[in-house]
Every structure is written in C-alpha cells, then in structure tokens.
Amino acid sequence: MAAGCVSGGAMASGLEDLFGKERPGDPDEAAGERRRALVIAAHPDDADFGAAGTAALLARAGWHVRYVVATDGSKGSDDPAYTPERLVAAREQEQRDAAAILGVRDVRFLGFTDGELTYSRELLGAITREIRDFKPFAVYTHDPEPVIIRDSFVNHSDHRITGLATVDAVYPTARDRLNFPEQIAEGLEPHKVREIYLWGANEPNFRADITEVVETKIAALLAHTSQFPDDREFIEMMRLRWKDAEGRSREEFRRIVLFR
C-alpha cells in the first residue's frame, strides 16, 4: 500500500471524530440517503488541490467517495517530451494513483478536451448522468463565480465551466424527471443532492480541519508526477497556504445546504 494510503479495511469513524465541530452533514440513512460524496473537477489534480483532505477524511468515515474529471488534461505540461496522447494517459494514471492514496474508490473521466471546455448541453448531460448514477449526498466542485481568486489566482475557464455545469446539474437537471428523459429511460432515476461544497471561493463559509491527513493530501498531489516532479518548494508553499492562524491545516469551501 502506498505511503499515506487510507486503508479500505480500517474501521470507520464518525464525522464528529474526524472533523470536529465544523463537519459535513450526515445523511439520513433511514430516508434512503447514502454516505456518498462526488467530487467533480475540471482537470486531473484539481480535486486533490481542492478537496483531497476532505475526501480522505470521508473515506476514513466509511463514505464512498468518487472522483469525476471533466477534461483529459491534454494541455497541462510545458515538457516538450509529452505529446497530448502521452500526457492524457499519464495524467489519467496519476489521478487513479492519487485517488488510491486517499481512499477514493473510483475515478471517472468525461474526456472533454483540456482548455476547450464550453458550457454545453453535452457537458450538462454528462454531469447529470454521473449524479443520477452515483446518487451522492454531497457534491464537491469548483466555485464557478470568481474569475480572480483572492487577488492571487486566475480561475481557469475550465474550472468555472465545470463548476457552473455541476451546480446546474445538481439543480435542476439531476432532480427533475423531464430533464434528460433518455437517462430516465435507461434506468437512471432523478436524484436530489443535499449539500454542495465549492472550493476556490472568495468567501468560504466552511473550513474542514485536515491536519490529520495533510500529509496524505500532499502524497496525493505528488502522485501527479507530470505536474509536480518532487517540487518540494511548491509543496512547502502550499502547506503554508493551507495553515490557519492556529497552525491547523484547512480546506475551505462555500457550503450550500439544499432544501429537502
């Protein structure tokens, strides 16, 4: 098992034990809600930047966590040794390796072209299909609103489009039967997501304490060797960025609790 890997056989802990006071919502299992979290990202490695610590904690709590990657990552390298085809294959494997470190059970790839993502009915339908198929309690994705994040980062257009299409798929298309009726005919019933968590938010309202798994998050990021060839200086910079005033490591989200 890779260093830092979350054992699938470990006994599950409660969310209060792992997250403390500020913790995600718990599904109402008596009402048929399941401990499932769907993390939808634009590119390979985006999910690990945004939510790897939270994903690892949820996996430890016995949740089924799935990653969905919208694009193929084919433009994410300055290395002339990579052709787009080689890069796609490398980044797909890297994302699978990173997921295994975190305890994320499976990864889906939608295969849209990196850097060319547009808001389309095709994209919306693909994400709606993933939600109806997996039926998650919570969905994690990019905040689609900021173009500039905290006066420090340009929010990649693929991030914004993925986040917006995901939010729109949560409501209304995944839950409304008359949207994408061909999916209903295939047996994919409508689904109501209960919570959305958006990373990259300028005004987060939820902070997950990931101190216990921050090294697991870093190990997952370093699995993306085409992006971070053991770039310790970059990792140390990120480690500092994740720390709060108390020295705890955090992942920050804009949390939306949907009406039941």
Secondary structure, DSSP 8 states (H G I E B T S, - for coil): --TT---TTS----HHHHHTTS------GGGT--SEEEEEESSTTHHHHHHHHHHHHHHHTT-EEEEEEEE--TT----TT--HHHHHHHHHHHHHHHHHHHT--EEEEEEE-TT-----HHHHHHHHHHHHHH--SEEEEE-SS-SEETTTEE--HHHHHHHHHHHHIIIIITT-TTSSHHHHHTT-------EEEEES-SS--EEEE-GGGHHHHHHHHHT-TTT-SS-HHHHHHHHHHHB-TTS-BEEEEEEEE---
